[in-house]
Amino acid sequence: MTERKPAPATEPLRLVVADDNPVVRAGLTALLSTHADITVVAEATNGHEAHEAARRHRPDTILLDVRMPGMDGITALPHLVRIAPVLMLTYSAESETVREALRRGAVGYLVHGEFTTDELVEAVRDIKRGRPPRLTPTAAAAAAPSLAEANSQLSTPTGNSPELLSQVQPDVGQSSSYRSRFQLSRREAEIMDLIASGMNNQQIAAACFISEKTVKNHINRIFAKLHSTSRAEAAAKWLGTAPGSHPGRS
């Protein structure tokens, strides 16, 4: 009988945590280190230290705050993304800050208070798995106006987060012909664009400044008008990718 060799243990995910608040930094390190597949290899208090730590340790992911002394996170981003994927983890929720971070290469943007510890751990794991990045609701709302511009510059599907983008990118803001075809109101068309872009109800509510209950009511009416029973089916019809469909956008 041939003896099977045990499979090699998977190397843990190696992280650099950059935040000038020692309580936040220690809390993140303690939290993440409780998972056997994650290890924090270095901590940093500003962008300079984060860059030095990233060069030294070559981590799988960098968790980066925005406001830090010396060199802040936004300034450090272009240098850090050349070394490892950067996930913004911050209290800074200003729309322009979110958009600038994404423009400079951040793979995701998590605002403190808008995610659970489990969601943070999964976001870190998803980066290593090659899965799409994540945006918390405030960040998603800030990024939503830029989706159409960003999508128009992409020639292939990006595989971005199910919470943000789908594999077939919608032409956000160019849905007047489909509004007419499906008899959707302007608000319903706006929400259908966001559904097709992959946003969940919470993110749509944040982007449109309405309650989740109102979003659900709109979705029920949209599904009825599109004769659809699921988000995927509605998105396929809206984008013109459903079998037998004929896109109405020009």
HELIX and SHEET records of a PDB file:
HELIX    1   1 PRO A   22  SER A   33  1                                  12    
HELIX    2   2 GLY A   47  HIS A   57  1                                  11    
HELIX    3   3 GLY A   73  LEU A   80  1                                   8    
HELIX    4   4 SER A   95  ARG A  103  1                                   9    
HELIX    5   5 THR A  117  ARG A  129  1                                  13    
HELIX    6   6 PRO A  137  ALA A  143  1                                   7    
HELIX    7   7 ALA A  144  SER A  146  5                                   3    
HELIX    8   8 LEU A  147  SER A  152  1                                   6    
HELIX    9   9 SER A  176  PHE A  182  1                                   7    
HELIX   10  10 ARG A  186  ALA A  196  1                                  11    
HELIX   11  11 ASN A  201  CYS A  208  1                                   8    
HELIX   12  12 GLU A  212  LYS A  225  1                                  14    
HELIX   13  13 ARG A  231  LEU A  239  1                                   9    
SHEET    1   A 5 ILE A  38  ALA A  44  0                                        
SHEET    2   A 5 LEU A  13  ALA A  18  1                                        
SHEET    3   A 5 THR A  61  LEU A  64  1                                        
SHEET    4   A 5 VAL A  86  THR A  90  1                                        
SHEET    5   A 5 GLY A 108  VAL A 111  1                                        
END                                                                             
